[in-house]
């Protein structure tokens, strides 16, 4: 997971994976079948381990606004770590690449779309619970805050500090309906 996260899908060779996993190529292929299958399992592991910041923020916050802000800030903290890969593996692993890797890009796009849907559902819950005004466009808000989250990932990979990421979040929260 960390190898793909640091180097991206196309930047990671089978030899890199052999070294990271401490196995030989035949064992790697017999266990996983191909590089793409290893990558898909790495993304599932990433979701389970690193995705907790998002899922806990969205499920545990008492209001939709608190959920969004907590999601952004907890991910900013995770993205700006001093040791290990910075940013989000799912955002950064395969935005561009060779045509033969379209299935990987589609897989990650689907993953990001699912994340946006979870956020949209949380915003709809905010309307139902009365902490987000009924006229709020949950599709627009979910798309906007998902884009902010993805942008934080890119900023972090480029070396932005946690302080800079939090300034971006401060600005993004100014767009919240009703202030």
Number of C-alpha atoms within 10 A of each C-alpha: 19 14 21 24 24 19 17 20 23 15 15 17 15 16 12 14 21 16 13 12 12 11 12 13 14 11 12 18 15 9 11 15 12 12 17 14 14 19 22 16 14 18 22 15 13 18 17 12 10 17 15 15 20 21 17 14 21 24 14 11 16 13 19 25 19 14 23 26 20 20 22 28 23 17 24 29 18 19 27 25 15 10 6 12 19 24 29 25 26 22 20 21 23 23 15 12 14 9 8 7 14 14 11 20 20 13 15 21 16 12 17 16 14 12 17 20 17 17 27 22 17 22 26 21 16 21 19 12 14 12 14 20 14 13 8 16 14 21 15 11 19 22 16 15 23 21 13 16 25 20 17 27 26 18 21 24 18 12 16 18 18 19 12 16 23 17 12 19 21 14 10 16 16 10 12 15 13 8 6
